[in-house]
Every structure is written in structure tokens, then in C-alpha cells.
Amino acid sequence: VAVKAFYQWRAWRTQGIAADQIAINLSAVELADERLVPSLLAVAEAAGVKPGEVRLEVPMPVLEGETSHRIITHLRRARDQGFGVVLDQFGPDGQSLKWLTAVQFDGLKLGRHVLRALNEEGLQGPMRRFTTAVLGAASALGVPVIATGVESVDDRVMLQMMGCVLMQGQLFCGFESAGDLPTRLAMKPAGF
């Protein structure tokens, strides 16, 4: 995945698309592999991508498995080499907060289930309190929070009212092929 992503990102930059970072979702198998960091470094160098331009997105559930200590070690090595690390699918399961200090994360992505619960409960429910607490803790740690699954203007407004300004979802851009991105950006859609 990284090979294709790095070369595609380089192609977009060659086409004049200004992109500061690329994010790559990694699986539990990839994260547990001893060759992860050396492989990422080699591919990045071959593609002309600097590690600081790459964000590795780590699904929170993979940190709960039997390979969690190995994965944490690999994430720390990746950070030491300059890669950014973002904790994905963060939520109120009782285990989430302990991972905020296990690795110095460069971002925290609230899982879609958080936004769904906010919509179901309204702004007075327990998910509002959880989300507000996460935003405060992340701010204190200097970690930006990205809300995922934003599909409507109402979602965006609610999150902004809570202090979350980084978002992704269908409201901003649906699923598209890599070849369609330059055309989409040329249209200057809201959120880009």
C-alpha cells in the first residue's frame, strides 16, 4: 500500500497539487512486522517522500491485541525516524485514554461511532461529555483531534460548537479514485 500511495502522492505534487502530508492506514499485520520502519524508509526514499510528510494511521483496536507491545515499539521507531503517527478509531470504550501517552501521537481521529452517538443523544448526553473531555485532554497534550464520518452541515456545526475544527467525511469529499482528485480540487469544493 505504501509504495502505491507514495508514488501517487508524488505524482499529484508533480501535477501542482499542494499537499503537505499523506496519510496511510496500516493493518495489525503491517504494524507488527519487524520490517515496517525499514521498509517505509526505503519506499519513502525511492519515491522522494520525506518521513515528516507521512502520517501513519493506526486503528486503535490493533493496540488491544497480543502484539500491542511490538506495535508500540514499531510506532516509536517510526516516530524516531520522523514519521507522524495518528491514532484512528478513538472512542469511549474505556481503553482509549491509556493509549494517549503510550506513543507521542501526532493526531487523534474520533471514530464515526462517536458522531453517531452525538447525533442520537443530542448535545446533553454522555457522549458530549466524553467528546469534550477528549478534546480538552488532546489539547493539553498538543494533539489535534480529527472527527470522522462528518456527513452533514449539522454535523459540522455541532462539532465546531464543541471546539473540534478538523473533520473528514462525505460532507467534504466522497470516495474517489486517485485519478479524479485533480479535477475535484480544481472545482475548489468547501473544506479543501
Residue frames as a rotation matrix with the C-alpha (Angstrom) as fourth column:
VAL 1
0.571 0.821 0.000 0.00
0.821 -0.571 0.000 0.00
0.000 0.000 -1.000 0.00
ALA 2
0.438 -0.449 -0.779 2.75
0.217 -0.788 0.576 2.46
-0.872 -0.422 -0.248 0.92
VAL 3
-0.611 -0.708 0.353 4.55
0.500 -0.001 0.866 2.04
-0.613 0.706 0.355 -2.40
LYS 4
-0.244 0.613 0.751 1.47
0.914 -0.115 0.390 2.91
0.326 0.782 -0.532 -4.43
ALA 5
0.722 0.575 -0.385 0.45
0.684 -0.676 0.273 5.73
-0.104 -0.460 -0.882 -2.06
PHE 6
0.119 -0.756 -0.644 3.89
0.314 -0.587 0.746 7.37
-0.942 -0.291 0.168 -2.04
TYR 7
-0.779 -0.445 0.442 4.23
0.528 -0.083 0.845 7.32
-0.340 0.892 0.300 -5.82
GLN 8
0.059 0.871 0.488 0.66
0.926 -0.230 0.299 8.59
0.373 0.435 -0.820 -6.30
TRP 9
0.684 0.165 -0.710 1.28
0.552 -0.753 0.358 11.41
-0.476 -0.637 -0.606 -3.86
ARG 10
-0.357 -0.886 -0.296 4.48
0.307 -0.411 0.859 12.33
-0.882 0.216 0.418 -5.69
ALA 11
-0.602 0.213 0.770 2.55
0.790 0.016 0.613 12.34
0.118 0.977 -0.178 -8.99
TRP 12
0.542 0.840 -0.033 -0.05
0.829 -0.528 0.183 14.72
0.136 -0.126 -0.983 -7.52
ARG 13
0.406 -0.464 -0.787 2.70
0.319 -0.735 0.598 17.05
-0.856 -0.494 -0.150 -6.33
THR 14
-0.685 -0.658 0.314 4.26
0.481 -0.084 0.873 16.96
-0.547 0.749 0.374 -9.80
GLN 15
-0.234 0.715 0.659 0.84
0.885 -0.123 0.449 17.99
0.402 0.688 -0.604 -11.16
GLY 16
-0.661 -0.120 0.741 0.93
-0.009 -0.986 -0.167 21.02
0.750 -0.117 0.651 -8.87
ILE 17
0.520 0.843 -0.139 -1.41
0.112 0.095 0.989 19.75
0.847 -0.530 -0.045 -6.19
ALA 18
-0.358 -0.632 0.687 -0.23
-0.593 -0.415 -0.690 21.27
0.721 -0.655 -0.227 -2.92
ALA 19
0.769 0.524 -0.365 -0.34
-0.063 0.631 0.773 18.57
0.636 -0.572 0.518 -0.28
ASP 20
0.199 -0.715 0.670 1.66
-0.911 -0.387 -0.142 18.85
0.361 -0.582 -0.728 2.91
GLN 21
-0.546 -0.334 0.768 1.09
-0.688 0.701 -0.185 15.30
-0.477 -0.630 -0.613 4.13
ILE 22
-0.152 0.511 -0.846 -0.08
-0.599 0.633 0.490 11.89
0.786 0.581 0.210 3.10
ALA 23
-0.105 0.202 0.974 -1.84
-0.924 0.343 -0.171 9.52
-0.369 -0.917 0.150 5.49
ILE 24
-0.386 -0.077 -0.919 -1.52
-0.531 0.833 0.153 5.75
0.754 0.548 -0.362 5.23
ASN 25
0.520 0.613 0.595 -3.77
-0.854 0.354 0.382 3.32
0.024 -0.706 0.707 7.08
LEU 26
-0.530 -0.767 -0.361 -1.84
-0.694 0.637 -0.335 0.37
0.487 0.073 -0.871 8.45
SER 27
0.536 0.699 -0.473 -3.18
-0.343 0.692 0.635 -3.04
0.772 -0.178 0.611 9.41
ALA 28
0.785 -0.204 0.585 -2.30
-0.535 0.253 0.806 -5.05
-0.312 -0.946 0.089 12.50
VAL 29
0.771 -0.512 0.379 -0.16
0.583 0.807 -0.097 -7.39
-0.256 0.296 0.920 10.38
GLU 30
0.441 -0.614 0.655 1.82
0.407 -0.514 -0.755 -4.48
0.800 0.599 0.023 8.89
LEU 31
0.553 -0.171 0.816 2.24
-0.614 -0.745 0.260 -2.80
0.563 -0.645 -0.517 12.27
ALA 32
0.830 -0.202 0.520 3.53
-0.326 0.580 0.746 -5.98
-0.453 -0.789 0.416 13.92
ASP 33
0.835 -0.511 0.204 6.08
0.499 0.546 -0.673 -6.68
0.233 0.664 0.711 11.16
GLU 34
0.367 -0.799 -0.477 9.70
0.562 -0.218 0.798 -6.04
-0.741 -0.561 0.369 12.22
ARG 35
-0.504 -0.605 0.616 10.41
0.841 -0.182 0.509 -4.75
-0.196 0.775 0.601 8.70
LEU 36
0.525 0.849 0.054 7.78
0.839 -0.506 -0.199 -1.98
-0.141 0.150 -0.978 8.92
VAL 37
0.706 -0.227 -0.671 10.04
-0.004 -0.948 0.317 1.00
-0.708 -0.221 -0.671 9.61
PRO 38
-0.432 -0.902 -0.004 12.98
-0.003 -0.003 1.000 -0.01
-0.902 0.432 -0.001 7.36
SER 39
-0.386 0.374 0.843 10.50
0.893 0.382 0.239 -0.79
-0.233 0.845 -0.481 4.58
LEU 40
0.713 0.690 -0.122 8.71
0.657 -0.719 -0.229 2.56
-0.245 0.083 -0.966 4.95
LEU 41
0.339 -0.678 -0.652 12.04
-0.142 -0.722 0.677 4.40
-0.930 -0.137 -0.341 4.95
ALA 42
-0.640 -0.621 0.451 13.20
0.297 0.341 0.892 2.62
-0.708 0.705 -0.034 1.79
VAL 43
-0.068 0.710 0.701 9.95
0.996 0.086 0.009 3.19
-0.053 0.699 -0.713 -0.07
ALA 44
0.775 0.346 -0.529 9.78
0.399 -0.917 -0.015 6.84
-0.490 -0.199 -0.849 1.01
GLU 45
-0.056 -0.891 -0.451 13.35
-0.143 -0.440 0.887 7.46
-0.988 0.114 -0.103 -0.15
ALA 46
-0.675 -0.193 0.712 12.75
0.582 0.453 0.675 5.76
-0.452 0.871 -0.193 -3.51
ALA 47
0.169 0.854 0.492 9.59
0.979 -0.202 0.015 7.82
0.112 0.479 -0.871 -4.06
GLY 48
-0.610 -0.478 0.632 11.21
0.426 -0.870 -0.247 11.09
0.669 0.119 0.734 -2.94
VAL 49
0.505 0.815 0.286 8.94
0.019 -0.342 0.940 11.44
0.863 -0.469 -0.188 0.09
LYS 50
-0.581 -0.687 0.437 10.30
-0.403 -0.224 -0.887 12.67
0.707 -0.692 -0.147 3.42
PRO 51
-0.604 0.342 -0.720 9.19
0.659 0.723 -0.209 10.77
0.449 -0.600 -0.662 6.54
GLY 52
-0.816 0.255 -0.519 7.88
0.250 -0.653 -0.714 14.04
-0.521 -0.713 0.469 8.03
GLU 53
-0.670 0.593 -0.446 5.40
-0.740 -0.496 0.454 14.26
0.048 0.634 0.772 5.16
VAL 54
-0.401 0.463 -0.790 3.84
-0.098 0.836 0.540 10.91
0.911 0.294 -0.290 6.08
ARG 55
-0.310 0.406 0.860 1.23
-0.950 -0.086 -0.302 10.18
-0.049 -0.910 0.412 8.74
LEU 56
-0.813 0.032 -0.581 0.76
-0.049 0.991 0.124 6.55
0.580 0.129 -0.804 9.71
GLU 57
-0.094 0.871 0.482 -2.83
-0.917 -0.264 0.298 5.92
0.388 -0.414 0.824 10.79
VAL 58
-0.910 -0.304 -0.281 -3.13
-0.134 0.859 -0.494 3.24
0.392 -0.412 -0.823 13.45
PRO 59
0.095 0.994 -0.057 -6.55
-0.271 0.081 0.959 1.75
0.958 -0.076 0.277 14.20
MET 60
-0.127 -0.157 0.979 -6.97
-0.959 -0.234 -0.161 1.74
0.254 -0.960 -0.121 17.95
PRO 61
0.823 0.504 0.262 -8.27
-0.561 0.793 0.237 -1.86
-0.088 -0.342 0.936 18.12
VAL 62
0.594 -0.649 -0.474 -4.88
0.090 0.640 -0.763 -3.21
0.799 0.411 0.439 16.95
LEU 63
-0.312 -0.728 0.611 -3.32
-0.573 -0.368 -0.732 -1.84
0.757 -0.579 -0.302 20.13
GLU 64
0.256 0.528 0.809 -5.52
-0.963 0.208 0.169 -4.14
-0.078 -0.823 0.562 22.19
GLY 65
0.841 0.131 -0.525 -4.17
-0.298 0.922 -0.247 -7.42
0.451 0.364 0.815 20.77
GLU 66
0.859 -0.512 -0.019 -1.38
0.374 0.599 0.708 -9.71
-0.351 -0.615 0.706 21.84
THR 67
0.079 -0.860 0.504 1.09
0.972 -0.045 -0.229 -7.86
0.220 0.508 0.833 19.61
SER 68
0.895 0.399 0.201 0.39
0.364 -0.912 0.191 -4.45
0.260 -0.098 -0.961 21.17
HIS 69
0.619 -0.718 -0.319 3.83
0.080 -0.346 0.935 -4.12
-0.781 -0.604 -0.157 22.79
ARG 70
-0.278 -0.703 0.654 5.57
0.768 0.246 0.591 -4.92
-0.577 0.667 0.471 19.50
ILE 71
0.271 0.477 0.836 3.33
0.885 -0.465 -0.021 -2.47
0.379 0.745 -0.548 17.65
ILE 72
0.971 0.052 -0.232 4.04
0.165 -0.849 0.501 0.30
-0.170 -0.525 -0.834 20.18
THR 73
0.142 -0.989 -0.033 7.79
0.307 0.012 0.952 -0.34
-0.941 -0.145 0.305 19.75
HIS 74
-0.316 -0.238 0.919 7.44
0.936 0.081 0.343 -0.06
-0.156 0.968 0.197 15.96
LEU 75
0.658 0.615 0.434 5.39
0.658 -0.750 0.063 3.13
0.365 0.244 -0.899 16.24
ARG 76
0.781 -0.449 -0.434 8.03
0.077 -0.620 0.781 4.69
-0.619 -0.643 -0.450 18.48
ARG 77
-0.246 -0.891 0.381 10.72
0.567 0.187 0.803 3.73
-0.786 0.414 0.459 15.95
ALA 78
0.034 0.346 0.938 8.65
0.973 -0.226 0.048 5.25
0.229 0.910 -0.344 13.15
ARG 79
0.946 0.320 -0.040 8.30
0.318 -0.902 0.292 8.49
0.057 -0.289 -0.955 15.13
ASP 80
0.393 -0.884 -0.252 12.04
0.186 -0.192 0.964 8.49
-0.901 -0.426 0.089 15.83
GLN 81
-0.457 -0.547 0.701 12.61
0.769 0.154 0.621 8.35
-0.448 0.823 0.350 12.06
GLY 82
-0.934 0.040 -0.355 10.30
-0.127 -0.966 0.224 11.33
-0.334 0.254 0.907 11.51
PHE 83
-0.634 0.773 -0.017 7.01
0.326 0.287 0.901 9.67
0.701 0.566 -0.434 10.54
GLY 84
-0.560 0.576 0.595 3.87
-0.808 -0.538 -0.240 11.07
0.182 -0.615 0.767 12.10
VAL 85
-0.873 0.321 -0.369 1.56
0.360 0.932 -0.040 8.68
0.331 -0.167 -0.929 13.94
VAL 86
-0.520 0.793 0.316 -2.20
-0.783 -0.591 0.195 9.21
0.342 -0.146 0.928 14.21
LEU 87
-0.921 0.289 0.261 -4.44
0.071 0.784 -0.616 7.12
-0.383 -0.549 -0.743 16.46
ASP 88
-0.676 0.683 -0.275 -7.56
-0.527 -0.188 0.829 6.18
0.514 0.706 0.487 14.47
GLN 89
-0.035 0.827 -0.562 -10.99
0.094 0.562 0.822 4.97
0.995 -0.024 -0.097 15.62
PHE 90
-0.948 -0.318 -0.016 -10.68
0.076 -0.178 -0.981 6.56
0.309 -0.931 0.192 19.04
GLY 91
-0.058 0.993 0.107 -13.78
-0.168 -0.116 0.979 6.19
0.984 0.039 0.174 21.17
PRO 92
-0.065 0.144 0.987 -15.33
-0.935 -0.353 -0.010 5.84
0.348 -0.924 0.158 24.62
ASP 93
0.461 0.283 -0.841 -14.59
-0.195 0.957 0.215 2.19
0.865 0.065 0.497 25.25
GLY 94
0.979 -0.076 0.188 -12.68
-0.182 0.080 0.980 2.68
-0.089 -0.994 0.065 28.47
GLN 95
0.456 -0.861 0.225 -9.33
0.733 0.507 0.453 1.69
-0.504 -0.042 0.863 26.95
SER 96
0.669 -0.116 0.734 -8.85
0.610 -0.479 -0.631 4.65
0.425 0.870 -0.249 24.62
LEU 97
0.919 -0.228 0.323 -7.32
-0.319 -0.909 0.266 7.15
0.233 -0.347 -0.908 27.03
LYS 98
0.661 -0.705 0.255 -4.48
0.049 0.380 0.924 4.90
-0.749 -0.598 0.286 28.13
TRP 99
0.337 -0.546 0.767 -3.02
0.918 0.373 -0.137 4.97
-0.211 0.750 0.626 24.61
LEU 100
0.939 0.084 0.332 -2.70
0.194 -0.930 -0.311 8.76
0.283 0.357 -0.890 24.51
THR 101
0.627 -0.750 0.212 0.58
-0.749 -0.504 0.430 8.59
-0.216 -0.428 -0.877 26.39
ALA 102
0.643 -0.374 0.668 1.91
0.233 0.927 0.294 5.25
-0.730 -0.033 0.683 25.08
VAL 103
-0.208 -0.635 0.744 3.24
0.974 -0.063 0.218 6.89
-0.091 0.770 0.631 21.93
GLN 104
-0.484 0.055 -0.873 3.59
0.064 -0.993 -0.098 10.56
-0.873 -0.103 0.477 21.13
PHE 105
-0.021 0.590 0.807 0.72
0.924 0.320 -0.209 10.75
-0.382 0.742 -0.552 18.66
ASP 106
-0.944 -0.320 -0.086 0.52
0.242 -0.843 0.480 13.49
-0.226 0.432 0.873 16.05
GLY 107
-0.561 0.826 -0.061 -3.23
-0.725 -0.454 0.517 13.26
0.400 0.334 0.854 15.80
LEU 108
-0.840 0.435 0.324 -6.29
0.075 0.684 -0.726 11.55
-0.537 -0.585 -0.607 17.16
LYS 109
-0.752 0.611 -0.247 -9.23
-0.418 -0.153 0.895 10.55
0.509 0.777 0.371 14.98
LEU 110
-0.477 0.692 0.542 -12.57
-0.612 0.180 -0.770 10.18
-0.631 -0.699 0.338 16.69
GLY 111
-0.908 0.161 0.386 -14.35
0.331 0.842 0.426 7.13
-0.256 0.515 -0.818 15.36
ARG 112
-0.717 0.684 0.136 -17.57
-0.179 -0.369 0.912 7.54
0.674 0.629 0.387 13.38
HIS 113
-0.125 0.684 -0.719 -19.45
0.742 0.545 0.390 5.90
0.659 -0.484 -0.576 16.23
VAL 114
-0.657 -0.146 -0.740 -18.74
0.656 -0.593 -0.466 8.99
-0.371 -0.792 0.486 18.34
LEU 115
-0.927 0.321 -0.193 -20.52
-0.373 -0.837 0.400 11.28
-0.033 0.443 0.896 15.88
ARG 116
-0.427 0.809 -0.403 -23.39
0.084 0.479 0.874 8.80
0.900 0.339 -0.273 15.52
ALA 117
-0.235 0.309 -0.922 -23.84
0.945 0.293 -0.143 8.75
0.226 -0.905 -0.361 19.30
LEU 118
-0.865 -0.090 -0.493 -23.69
0.242 -0.937 -0.253 12.55
-0.439 -0.338 0.832 19.46
ASN 119
-0.788 0.602 -0.131 -26.45
-0.428 -0.381 0.820 12.72
0.444 0.702 0.558 16.88
GLU 120
-0.223 0.721 -0.656 -28.58
0.398 0.681 0.614 10.15
0.890 -0.124 -0.439 18.73
GLU 121
-0.191 0.069 -0.979 -28.09
0.980 0.065 -0.186 11.61
0.050 -0.996 -0.080 22.21
GLY 122
0.769 0.353 0.533 -28.01
0.365 -0.927 0.088 15.29
0.525 0.127 -0.842 21.39
LEU 123
-0.015 -0.867 0.497 -25.67
-0.036 -0.497 -0.867 17.78
0.999 -0.031 -0.024 22.99
GLN 124
0.239 0.144 0.960 -26.75
-0.912 -0.306 0.273 16.97
0.334 -0.941 0.058 26.54
GLY 125
0.943 0.229 -0.243 -25.86
-0.174 0.958 0.228 13.26
0.285 -0.173 0.943 26.56
PRO 126
0.705 -0.687 0.178 -22.83
0.044 0.293 0.955 11.39
-0.708 -0.665 0.236 27.90
MET 127
0.345 -0.611 0.713 -21.11
0.933 0.306 -0.189 11.31
-0.103 0.730 0.676 24.50
ARG 128
0.690 -0.087 0.718 -20.96
0.139 -0.958 -0.251 15.12
0.710 0.273 -0.649 24.54
ARG 129
0.855 -0.384 0.348 -19.19
-0.473 -0.306 0.826 14.99
-0.211 -0.871 -0.444 27.89
PHE 130
0.514 -0.682 0.520 -16.80
0.503 0.731 0.461 12.31
-0.695 0.025 0.719 26.64
THR 131
0.432 -0.328 0.840 -16.02
0.843 -0.184 -0.506 14.23
0.321 0.927 0.197 23.45
THR 132
0.818 -0.109 0.565 -15.48
-0.208 -0.971 0.114 17.48
0.536 -0.210 -0.817 25.34
ALA 133
0.766 -0.555 0.325 -13.13
-0.259 0.196 0.946 15.67
-0.588 -0.809 0.006 27.73
VAL 134
0.410 -0.618 0.671 -11.18
0.801 0.596 0.060 14.12
-0.437 0.513 0.739 24.83
LEU 135
0.588 -0.165 0.792 -10.86
0.497 -0.699 -0.514 17.49
0.638 0.696 -0.329 23.10
GLY 136
0.862 -0.244 0.445 -9.55
-0.474 -0.699 0.535 19.00
0.180 -0.672 -0.718 26.35
ALA 137
0.626 -0.649 0.432 -7.09
0.052 0.588 0.807 16.17
-0.778 -0.483 0.402 27.04
ALA 138
0.419 -0.460 0.783 -5.82
0.904 0.288 -0.315 16.19
-0.080 0.840 0.537 23.46
SER 139
0.746 -0.114 0.657 -5.40
0.108 -0.952 -0.288 19.96
0.658 0.285 -0.697 23.58
ALA 140
0.829 -0.436 0.351 -3.40
-0.489 -0.260 0.832 19.69
-0.272 -0.861 -0.429 26.81
LEU 141
0.370 -0.693 0.618 -1.17
0.357 0.721 0.594 17.09
-0.858 0.001 0.514 25.14
GLY 142
-0.194 -0.419 -0.887 -0.82
-0.590 -0.673 0.447 19.20
-0.784 0.610 -0.116 21.99
VAL 143
-0.840 -0.031 0.542 -2.54
0.305 0.799 0.518 16.56
-0.449 0.601 -0.662 19.86
PRO 144
-0.646 0.648 -0.403 -5.01
-0.761 -0.590 0.270 17.69
-0.063 0.481 0.875 17.18
VAL 145
-0.477 0.611 0.632 -8.36
0.123 0.759 -0.640 15.86
-0.870 -0.227 -0.437 17.02
ILE 146
-0.832 0.250 -0.495 -10.00
-0.542 -0.174 0.823 14.94
0.120 0.953 0.280 13.72
ALA 147
-0.149 0.855 0.496 -13.68
-0.429 0.396 -0.812 13.96
-0.891 -0.334 0.308 13.71
THR 148
-0.982 -0.167 -0.092 -14.50
-0.160 0.466 0.870 11.31
-0.102 0.869 -0.484 11.11
GLY 149
-0.605 0.777 0.173 -17.80
0.794 0.605 0.060 10.50
-0.058 0.174 -0.983 9.46
VAL 150
-0.484 0.422 -0.766 -18.96
-0.012 -0.879 -0.477 14.09
-0.875 -0.221 0.431 9.01
GLU 151
-0.623 0.317 0.715 -21.82
0.762 0.454 0.462 13.84
-0.178 0.833 -0.524 6.53
SER 152
0.349 0.828 0.439 -23.93
0.853 -0.475 0.217 16.95
0.388 0.299 -0.872 7.01
VAL 153
-0.214 -0.325 0.921 -23.66
0.012 -0.944 -0.331 20.64
0.977 -0.060 0.206 7.72
ASP 154
0.721 0.535 0.440 -25.42
-0.448 -0.124 0.885 19.94
0.528 -0.836 0.151 11.04
ASP 155
0.754 -0.542 -0.372 -22.61
0.645 0.717 0.262 17.50
0.125 -0.437 0.891 11.94
ARG 156
-0.158 -0.882 0.445 -20.01
0.716 -0.413 -0.563 20.12
0.680 0.229 0.696 11.11
VAL 157
0.042 0.243 0.969 -21.74
-0.330 -0.912 0.243 22.88
0.943 -0.330 0.042 13.08
MET 158
0.942 0.337 -0.002 -22.22
-0.127 0.362 0.924 20.64
0.312 -0.869 0.384 16.13
LEU 159
0.484 -0.834 -0.264 -18.54
0.863 0.505 -0.015 19.65
0.146 -0.221 0.964 16.12
GLN 160
-0.280 -0.572 0.771 -17.44
0.415 -0.796 -0.440 23.25
0.866 0.197 0.460 15.69
MET 161
0.471 0.539 0.698 -19.62
-0.420 -0.559 0.715 24.27
0.776 -0.630 -0.037 18.64
MET 162
0.980 -0.127 -0.156 -17.78
0.201 0.608 0.768 21.66
-0.003 -0.784 0.621 20.70
GLY 163
0.554 -0.810 -0.189 -14.41
-0.584 -0.541 0.605 23.03
-0.593 -0.225 -0.773 19.61
CYS 164
-0.020 -0.534 0.845 -13.47
0.429 0.759 0.490 20.39
-0.903 0.372 0.214 17.03
VAL 165
0.376 0.124 -0.918 -12.28
-0.544 -0.773 -0.327 22.13
-0.750 0.622 -0.223 13.86
LEU 166
-0.641 -0.597 -0.483 -10.59
-0.755 0.374 0.539 19.27
-0.141 0.710 -0.690 11.97
MET 167
0.170 0.816 0.553 -13.01
-0.424 0.567 -0.706 16.94
-0.890 -0.114 0.442 10.21
GLN 168
-0.852 -0.286 -0.438 -13.30
-0.514 0.303 0.802 14.46
-0.096 0.909 -0.405 7.40
GLY 169
-0.427 0.728 0.537 -16.22
0.254 0.666 -0.701 12.72
-0.868 -0.163 -0.469 5.77
GLN 170
-0.260 0.420 0.870 -18.71
0.952 0.262 0.158 12.68
-0.162 0.869 -0.468 2.94
LEU 171
0.704 0.516 -0.487 -19.63
0.466 -0.854 -0.231 16.33
-0.535 -0.064 -0.842 3.53
PHE 172
0.277 -0.715 -0.642 -16.21
-0.444 -0.687 0.575 17.35
-0.852 0.126 -0.508 2.29
CYS 173
-0.247 -0.400 -0.883 -15.35
-0.964 0.192 0.183 14.63
0.097 0.896 -0.433 -0.21
GLY 174
0.780 0.544 0.307 -16.74
-0.550 0.832 -0.077 11.23
-0.297 -0.109 0.949 -1.07
PHE 175
0.155 -0.706 0.691 -14.75
0.168 0.708 0.686 8.22
-0.974 0.009 0.228 -2.13
GLU 176
0.831 0.049 -0.554 -12.91
-0.497 -0.384 -0.778 8.91
-0.251 0.922 -0.295 -5.36
SER 177
0.730 -0.647 0.219 -10.24
0.683 0.679 -0.270 7.34
0.026 0.347 0.938 -7.49
ALA 178
0.023 -0.836 -0.549 -6.75
0.599 -0.428 0.677 8.82
-0.801 -0.344 0.491 -7.35
GLY 179
-0.666 -0.313 0.677 -7.10
0.746 -0.258 0.614 10.00
-0.018 0.914 0.405 -10.93
ASP 180
0.211 0.863 0.459 -10.21
0.763 -0.439 0.475 12.06
0.611 0.250 -0.751 -10.11
LEU 181
0.251 -0.108 -0.962 -8.62
0.879 -0.390 0.273 14.09
-0.405 -0.914 -0.003 -7.32
PRO 182
-0.801 -0.588 -0.117 -7.03
0.498 -0.761 0.417 16.81
-0.334 0.276 0.901 -9.52
THR 183
-0.548 0.683 0.483 -10.40
0.333 -0.351 0.875 17.53
0.767 0.641 -0.035 -11.14
ARG 184
0.387 0.712 -0.586 -12.13
0.819 0.027 0.574 17.60
0.424 -0.702 -0.572 -7.75
LEU 185
-0.074 -0.503 -0.861 -9.61
0.821 -0.521 0.234 20.04
-0.566 -0.690 0.452 -6.33
ALA 186
-0.887 -0.249 0.389 -9.84
0.449 -0.661 0.601 22.27
0.108 0.708 0.698 -9.41
MET 187
-0.043 0.963 0.265 -13.53
0.526 -0.204 0.826 22.76
0.849 0.175 -0.498 -8.55
LYS 188
-0.784 -0.409 0.467 -12.45
-0.157 -0.597 -0.787 24.21
0.600 -0.690 0.404 -5.17
PRO 189
0.163 0.895 -0.415 -15.03
0.341 0.343 0.875 22.41
0.926 -0.285 -0.250 -3.00
ALA 190
0.494 0.090 0.865 -15.76
-0.694 -0.559 0.454 23.60
0.524 -0.824 -0.214 0.52
GLY 191
0.924 -0.134 0.357 -13.41
-0.210 0.602 0.770 22.06
-0.319 -0.787 0.528 3.04
PHE 192
0.548 -0.780 0.303 -10.31
0.834 0.483 -0.265 21.98
0.061 0.398 0.915 0.85
